[in-house]
Amino acid sequence: MKQQNSAKKDSKAPNFKLVKEPAELDKLEIVWNIALQCQNPQVTQKAIDFLIKVYYSLDADLNPQRIGIQDQLIGKCMEILASNSQNESVAVRVIEIIKHIMFEAEKKGTGDVRPHNALLKGELLDRITVKNRASPNV
């Protein structure tokens, strides 16, 4: 992983770019287990945020594989759901991960599809005046 220095660095979340595929990372399964099994909601949230960041913070060298890597994340979620269909708490956590994936896709887009940017809102307009000169007797 490459550490990134930025002026807007968030002190809570590490800023990095992955230089190899997440499937090649040792110990990533531990983060998955924390995200799925941990009883502390704050730790669970951090683990889920980190997992999403691992699959979405890719170095430019991995751009050709970006769609495949993001598909691996969805595939892993589906695999976990299929193998834990009787475990309600795991299913709820996986759905939470999928929800985070959707929010991330809404912000950055997926593959070659541009995001709608519904989550990136501009400033609220105070007043808008619309004048209509159409007459009802047309």
Buried (B, 14 or more C-beta within 10 A) or exposed (E): EEEEEEEEEEEEEEBBBBEEBBEEEEEBEEBBEBBBEBEEEEEBBBBBBBBBBBBBBBEEEBEEEBEEBBBBBEEBBEEBBEEBEEBEEBBEBBEBBBEBBEEBBBBEEBEEEEBEEEEEEEEEEEEEEEEEEEEEEE
